[in-house]
Amino acid sequence: MVLVHGAGQGGRMWRRQLGALSDDFHVVAPDLPGFGGTPGPFSLTAAVERVAEIARRLRPVHLCGHSLGAIVVARAAAENPDLVARLILSGGPEIAPGKTSPRRLRIERRRPGLLVRALSDLPDRAGWIDVLDALQTSDLSRVLPRIAAPTLVLCGKRDRSGLPDARQTAAAIPGAHLSVVPHAGHLLPMTAPHAFNAIARAFLASDHRQTR
């Protein structure tokens, strides 16, 4: 099982999943390019290749990504269907941030380097701009219908910005299932780990024909 982080913390964001899910799966939580100790710069192409490289070694894998990581694993699953057994998309993902959230992306570009280092595992402001550049041009509208793996889309009910994208994502992926978690926000794997882990484990253990 490969867990792919969002735009804040790197692979360490999954610490509550690493212990809980490792009884049933061999769990890997890598840092994407530019995060933690992994050489950058960040780009979606480099991030997808990083995930695909791990999947090739462990094939087949269950892919799970949160927010930015959900964008990455959705692309990886669409481009490498033979490597992916099941797919979990958490916290959205935003289908086309550059079109639907241009103002937010402009505001985020003003984030000072000190705040970047305090709130993320990116080394500096330049790394943050690389992530924003990638989000600016990201568009999953043609990617999602190509996903063949049984897919679970997870979103917290309090994630007001992510929930519309989660619904559109689930509708766009053939046979995907949407699970909305009450009393949870965007950082679902971190703030509601027990609910996240239970739902993920049930999905991965279920008959995909029932899920789909």
N, C-alpha and C positions, 0 to 999 in steps of 0.2 A: 504494500500500500504506500503510495507516494503522496505526501501532504505538501501543498505548495502555498506559501504565505502571501499576505497582502502587501500593501505599500508601506506599512509601518515596520513592525518587527520582522526579522527574517524567520528562518526555520524554527527559532526558539518559541515563536508564538504558539506552537503546537505542543508545548510541554504537557498540557493536560490530556492530550490525545495519545502521546507517545507511550505513556505508562498504561493507560486504560485499554488501548486497542492492541498492544503488543502481545497480549495473551493469545489473540486469535490470528494476528497477521505479523509478517515482517514489515515494520513501519520505517519509512525513510522520510525525513523532513529537510530537504536541502535548502541552502540559500541560493536565490536566483542571482544572476550576474549583477555585480555592483553592490550586493548586500552582504553584510557580515564580512567574512574573510574571502569571499569569492571575487575574483577579478572582474571588473566592469569593462566597458560601460554597459548599462542596462539597455536592452532593446527587446521588443517582443520576439523578434526572430531568434535572438540569442537565448532568451528565456525558454521558448518552446523547444529549441534544440537541446538545452540542458535537461529538460524534463524527458524528452524523447530518448536521449542518451541513457538516462537512468532506466527508463522503461525497457529499452533494448536488452539491458543486462539482466533484468528481473522478469522479463515477459512471461505471461501477461500480467498486467498490474491493474489495481484499482487506483484511479486518479482522483484526488480531492483537492480543490483549490478554493481559496477564500478571496473575494473581491478582485484585486489585481491578479491573484493566483488563479481565480476562476476563469478569467479571460485567457490566461496562459494555458490551462489544462483543457479548456474547450477547444482551442486551436490545436493543441497536441493530439487530442482525441480525434478531431476531424481529419487531421493529416496522417495519422498513424492508427487506423482502426484495428489493425492486427495486433497492436500492442496493448490495447485497453480492454479489460474485462468489464468494468463498471466505472461510472463517472459520477462524482458528487460536486455540485457547484453551489458554493455558499456566499451569501451576501451580495446578491445581484445575479450575475455580473452586469455591469453597465454595457449595454449593447453598442452604443456609439457615443462615448463621453464628449467628444469634440462637437457633436451636434446637439446633444441634450443638456450638457452642463458647461457651456463655454465660459460663462461668468465665473463659476467655481474654479475652473482651471486657471483663469486669469488671476484670480485672488491667490490661489495656491502658489503661483509663480513668484509672489512677493515674500514667501516664507523665508526668513533669514536662516543662514547656515547654522547658527547656534540652536535654533528651534528644530531644524532638520535633524541634527545629531541627537537632540534630546528626545524626539518623538519617533525616531526610526533607526534602523540599522544601516542606513546609508552614511557614507563617510563625510559628505559635504553637500553644499547647495547644488553643485554641478550634477551630482548624482540624482538629486531630486528633480532637476530640470530634465534629465534624461527620461525619468519615469513619466513626467508630465508630457513630454514630446511624444512618447509612445502612446499614451492615452489619447492625446489630441487626434491622432490618426487612426486609432483602433476602431474597427467596425465589424461586429460579429453577425450582422444580418444575413450574410451569405454563408457564414461558417456553421451556424447552429443547425440548419436543416441537414447538413452533411454528417452529423454525429450519429453513429450507428450503435454505440454502446448503450445499454440500459442506463438511464440517467435520473438522478435525484437532484432537484433544485431546492435548496434550503434557504430560508430567510426568516429573520426575526420580525414579528408583527409590528414592533416599534421602529423598524428600519424604514422610515417613510420614504426616503429617497431610493432605497434599494428594492422595495417591494414591487413597484410597477415593472422594473426591469426583470425581476425574478419571474413575475407572471408572464411577461412576453417571452422570456427565455424558455420557460417550460412549454409554452404554446408552440414555439418554433422548432423544438427538438422532437423528432418523431417518438411518440410513446413516453415522453418524459413525465415524471411525477413531481408535483410541487408540494412541499411541506412547509407550512408557516408556523413558526414556533411562538406561542404566546409569551408575553412579558419579557421578550428578548429584543435586543437592538442589532446594530450592524456587526458588532464584534461577537457574534454568537459563539464561535468555538472557544473564546476566552472567557466570556461572562456567563455563559450557560453551558459549560462543558458536559455536564451529566446528560442534559437533554440532547445535545449535539451527538455525543458518543452513542447514546442509546438508539437514536434515529439512524445514524450511520451504520451501526452494527446490524440493526434489523434489516435495513435495505440490502446490505451486502450478503446477508444470510438468506434472504427471501428468494422465492422462485420469481425470476424476472418477468414471467408471463403474468403473474399476479400484480407486480409492481407496474408493469406497462399497461 
